[in-house]
Amino acid sequence: MLKDMMGLSEQGYKNLKRAALAVFLANLTLLFPFAVIIGLIITLLEPLTSGGPLDTARLWLLLGGGLAAAGVYIAAFKNEYKKTYRVAYTEAEKIRLEVAEHIRKLPLSFFNNKDLSELTANMMADCASVEHTMSHVAPQMLGDIAIAALACLLLGIYDWRMALALFIALPLAFGLIFLSRKAQEKFGERHVLAKLRVSDQVQEYLEGIKVVKAFGLSGEKSVALERSLRDMKKEAVKFEGLAGTFITLASMILQAGVGLVTIVGVSLLTSGGIDVITLLAFIVISAKIYGPITVILTLLPEFFYMLVSQRRMQALRRETPMRGAEDFVPADFAIELKNVCFAYNEDDVLHNISLHIPQNSVTALVGPSGSGKSTVSRLIDRFWDVKSGEILLGGKNIREIDPENLMRYMSFVFQDVVLFNDTVMNNIRIGKQDASDDEIYAAAKAARCDEFIKEMPDGYNTVIGENGSTLSGGERQRISIARALLKNAPVVLLDEATASLDPENEVLIQEAISELVKERTVIVIAHRLRTVMGADKIAVLENGRLADSGSGEELLARNELFARLYKIQQDSLGWSVRK
Ligand code: ADP
């Protein structure tokens, strides 16, 4: 049960058991000095109770025993440290990697409803909570429970009446903590959510810092951040206050046992039920044994708090990843959409689209903004799965192809090129991890990148800033084309740039693209009709429906929407800023 509750691996659970045993053993060694103290008390009291001489030999023996106990104690705690902390961090690392791997395989529909900060919190904070529980909570709790149970048993055998007095408050104290569990979890959940809102706000604040500065929004934007921080503080105080109150009440109930032991002990002593040594031993033990039990009481709420994070992690891990054949090799690279319907949320954005995209041809998707062009391309590369209908690649439904396998046959040239803070060389290498340097130079040349890269301070080894901020829009696009050329995939998805490029860049990109589309199945999302008039086939989309398809000439002659779009764009070509 504990394994599932904490979401541990087999090995993690085994390690947790070992850690609990190490804590138990370490706590057990704490009993040795304690036994030495009781032995000392008995030896010192003996002359008073039985009138005999002081046993000095035994005193020395006990002193030696005390020193030996200290040695064992150190060794046991070293063992506990190794068994608890090291394994906790190893397990947390394993869980984080597993979650990251799992997230990678989830469909984009999952990310559509989640924001990034929540997923980051899942991977960092929720995992940290499991990590903390494994290192600081669960082993200590289990070890202390074992030691308390052992003490209970031994004391019960020694004198059951006194043991009963000692432990009678126990069910009451624990009952109180368990009764408060629901409330604690509720407040814990609220605290976790408040923390999430803060990380959301911090992220938004940092991401928008440019806009914040440019528009002098520092006041307005920090208000939202401040509010979320204040909220988090309030929730934290409430949660801690609640847990603290119950822990204090429970330990008070527990401590009342010391009084009860004294009362029961004295009455048993006067009636001759026990001797004075037993009474003293129980009073000393009662002061000591409540230590580990109080620790359990304080750790239980932490454990409940961890369960909140754990449940969120479990929910994430239960999301079904996209699967399919991992070794499918398409016979050809024609693409066929058959009655495809699709919805991001409730409302359909694509209605019954059927389209044949022949192999080694250029097919352009055109239509007004919002008509579904990008959506169609996202379905072809299986970033999302269709709602109904099917998409075939080489005759096979892509739902039956593992997304990673499918990606092997596809290259992308997007508008928003993602560049990493690394060398130009490595940024191109993304297209093919094991490419030789010569292959990279060749791809860069073909994509008309070679010239501007050579002019950079360290040529191909120049580190480009975060997301390529040192490059112009046209240069970024050409790098992305170089990547696609390097990958050399048979299907290319091309998102034509909307932003106008300067004429020189435009010519260079045109040349680079001409290299890219040779002998490949190409799907172009076109924003400007002029650039795709020469495509083999143009599909006109309107409100998520396929309005028409054919060559540019044919469409111009018979499709009203196409002719209208064409005219608008022709007219707008020459806009300029005038006074
Ligand atoms: P186009 O590429 O032709 O401009 P899109 O395919 O981007 O059109 O969008 C088609 C419709 O789907 C639009 O109504 C748009 O608002 C909606 N849409 C696009 N992306 C998402 C998304 N991630 N979540 C929800 N709706 C979306």
Boltz pocket constraint, residues with backbone or C-beta under 6 A from the ligand:
constraints:
  - pocket:
      binder: B
      contacts: [[A, 112], [A, 344], [A, 345], [A, 349], [A, 367], [A, 368], [A, 369], [A, 370], [A, 371], [A, 372], [A, 373], [A, 374], [A, 375], [A, 376]]
      max_distance: 6.0
